Amino acid sequence: MDLKQPRKIVLTGPESSGKSQLCRQLAQHYNCSYAPEYARFFLEQYQKRYDFDLLLTIVREHLAFQQKKIEEADNLIFLDTDLLNFKIWEQEVYGKVHPFIEEKIPEEKNHSYLLLYPDIPWEADPLRENPDNRPYLFERHKSLLEELNRPFRIIKGDGAQRFKNALSAIDELI
């Protein structure tokens, strides 16, 4: 069994900052795997409402889903969010974080991050909740990445420029 792990690049940041689209574009560009945002899939598939207890179920399934995608990957994989997003989400919505998330975050220490700045227009959809505080949530993500000493680059710009900036950042990270 090959124990070599692919490089993991996580796209993180506030809602409607282009994570999902950019994740797909990067995977296509690098001809590699990606793991879409599991929470979105879960909530769209099963229910749009959630509570603190259901989030723990989503987190556990998110980890299993991403692990399967990682095992299928070769040298590089893009991950649309990780446990840091869940931590911030829970803190913002409930003022607390499941201990399970706090226990598992150190296991994701081999992730590098593209932190997407919210300089693109907000796109409403039924699962998005925070149109007015994206700069604040961006700073929450940035502070947490710095606190955990995780490698990251901030991605700004719109459309083709955002993609080009992401490619440059990936070159720096890997």
C-alpha positions as CSV (number, residue, x, y, z in Angstrom):
1,M,0.0,0.0,0.0
2,D,1.3,3.4,-1.0
3,L,1.4,5.7,2.0
4,K,2.3,8.8,0.1
5,Q,-0.2,11.5,0.6
6,P,-1.1,14.0,-2.1
7,R,-0.5,17.7,-1.5
8,K,-3.7,19.2,-0.1
9,I,-4.7,22.7,-1.0
10,V,-7.8,24.0,0.8
11,L,-10.0,26.8,-0.5
12,T,-11.3,28.6,2.5
13,G,-13.0,31.9,3.3
14,P,-16.4,33.5,3.8
15,E,-19.6,32.5,2.0
16,S,-19.9,33.5,-1.7
17,S,-16.2,34.2,-2.1
18,G,-15.8,31.8,-5.1
19,K,-14.4,28.7,-3.3
20,S,-16.4,26.1,-5.1
21,Q,-16.0,27.5,-8.6
22,L,-12.3,28.1,-8.1
23,C,-11.8,24.7,-6.6
24,R,-13.3,23.1,-9.8
25,Q,-11.2,25.3,-12.1
26,L,-8.0,24.5,-10.3
27,A,-8.6,20.8,-10.3
28,Q,-9.3,20.9,-14.0
29,H,-6.2,23.1,-14.7
30,Y,-3.9,20.7,-12.8
31,N,-5.8,17.6,-14.0
32,C,-6.2,16.4,-10.4
33,S,-8.9,15.5,-7.9
34,Y,-11.0,17.8,-5.8
35,A,-13.5,17.3,-3.0
36,P,-16.5,19.6,-3.2
37,E,-18.0,21.2,-0.1
38,Y,-19.7,18.3,1.7
39,A,-21.9,20.4,4.0
40,R,-23.6,22.0,0.9
41,F,-24.1,18.6,-0.6
42,F,-25.6,17.2,2.6
43,L,-27.9,20.2,3.2
44,E,-29.1,20.3,-0.5
45,Q,-29.7,16.6,-0.6
46,Y,-31.3,16.0,2.8
47,Q,-32.5,19.2,4.4
48,K,-31.7,22.9,4.4
49,R,-32.2,23.3,8.2
50,Y,-29.5,22.3,10.6
51,D,-28.8,22.6,14.3
52,F,-25.7,22.2,16.5
53,D,-26.2,18.4,16.8
54,L,-26.7,17.9,13.1
55,L,-23.5,19.8,12.4
56,L,-21.6,17.1,14.2
57,T,-23.1,14.5,11.8
58,I,-22.2,16.7,8.8
59,V,-18.6,17.1,10.1
60,R,-18.1,13.3,10.5
61,E,-19.5,12.7,7.1
62,H,-17.4,15.5,5.7
63,L,-14.2,13.9,7.0
64,A,-15.1,10.5,5.6
65,F,-16.0,12.0,2.2
66,Q,-12.8,14.0,2.0
67,Q,-10.7,11.0,3.1
68,K,-12.2,8.9,0.3
69,K,-11.3,11.7,-2.2
70,I,-7.8,12.0,-0.8
71,E,-7.2,8.2,-1.1
72,E,-8.3,8.4,-4.7
73,A,-6.0,11.3,-5.5
74,D,-2.5,11.2,-7.0
75,N,-0.1,14.0,-6.2
76,L,-2.4,17.0,-5.6
77,I,-6.0,17.5,-4.4
78,F,-8.1,20.6,-3.9
79,L,-10.5,20.7,-0.9
80,D,-13.5,23.0,-0.9
81,T,-13.3,23.9,2.9
82,D,-12.0,21.9,5.8
83,L,-12.6,21.8,9.6
84,L,-11.6,25.4,10.0
85,N,-14.7,26.5,8.2
86,F,-16.8,24.3,10.5
87,K,-15.2,25.8,13.5
88,I,-15.8,29.4,12.4
89,W,-19.4,28.5,11.3
90,E,-20.2,26.9,14.7
91,Q,-18.7,29.8,16.6
92,E,-20.6,32.3,14.6
93,V,-24.0,30.5,14.7
94,Y,-23.9,28.9,18.2
95,G,-21.1,30.6,20.1
96,K,-19.4,27.2,20.7
97,V,-17.6,24.4,18.8
98,H,-18.0,20.7,19.1
99,P,-15.0,19.2,21.0
100,F,-14.7,16.6,18.1
101,I,-13.8,19.5,15.7
102,E,-11.2,20.9,18.1
103,E,-9.7,17.4,18.5
104,K,-9.5,16.8,14.7
105,I,-8.2,20.2,13.6
106,P,-4.6,19.3,14.5
107,E,-4.8,16.3,12.2
108,E,-5.3,18.7,9.2
109,K,-1.9,20.3,9.8
110,N,-0.6,19.2,6.4
111,H,-3.1,21.5,4.5
112,S,-2.0,24.6,2.6
113,Y,-4.7,27.3,2.1
114,L,-6.0,29.7,-0.5
115,L,-7.9,32.2,1.6
116,L,-10.4,33.9,-0.8
117,Y,-11.1,37.5,-0.2
118,P,-14.7,38.6,-0.5
119,D,-14.1,41.1,-3.3
120,I,-16.6,39.5,-5.7
121,P,-20.3,40.1,-5.7
122,W,-22.5,38.3,-3.2
123,E,-24.6,35.5,-4.8
124,A,-27.6,34.7,-2.8
125,D,-28.8,31.1,-2.5
126,P,-31.0,29.3,0.1
127,L,-27.9,28.0,2.1
128,R,-26.1,31.3,2.5
129,E,-26.6,33.3,5.6
130,N,-24.1,36.1,5.8
131,P,-24.2,38.7,3.0
132,D,-23.3,41.6,5.2
133,N,-20.3,40.4,7.2
134,R,-18.0,38.8,4.7
135,P,-15.1,41.1,5.5
136,Y,-15.4,40.2,9.2
137,L,-15.6,36.4,8.4
138,F,-12.6,36.8,6.1
139,E,-10.7,38.2,9.1
140,R,-11.8,35.4,11.3
141,H,-10.4,32.9,8.8
142,K,-7.2,34.8,8.4
143,S,-6.7,35.0,12.2
144,L,-7.4,31.3,12.7
145,L,-4.9,30.4,9.9
146,E,-2.3,32.7,11.5
147,E,-3.0,31.3,15.0
148,L,-2.5,27.7,13.8
149,N,0.5,28.7,11.8
150,R,-0.9,27.2,8.6
151,P,0.6,28.2,5.2
152,F,-1.8,30.3,3.2
153,R,-2.0,32.9,0.5
154,I,-4.8,35.5,0.1
155,I,-6.6,35.4,-3.3
156,K,-8.2,38.5,-4.6
157,G,-9.5,39.6,-8.0
158,D,-12.4,38.7,-10.2
159,G,-12.7,36.1,-12.9
160,A,-9.5,35.4,-14.9
161,Q,-7.4,37.6,-12.5
162,R,-8.6,35.6,-9.5
163,F,-7.7,32.3,-11.2
164,K,-4.3,33.7,-12.3
165,N,-3.6,34.9,-8.7
166,A,-4.6,31.4,-7.4
167,L,-2.1,29.8,-9.8
168,S,0.7,32.1,-8.6
169,A,-0.2,31.4,-5.0
170,I,-0.2,27.6,-5.6
171,D,3.3,27.9,-7.1
172,E,4.5,29.6,-3.9
173,L,2.8,27.0,-1.7
174,I,4.1,23.9,-3.4
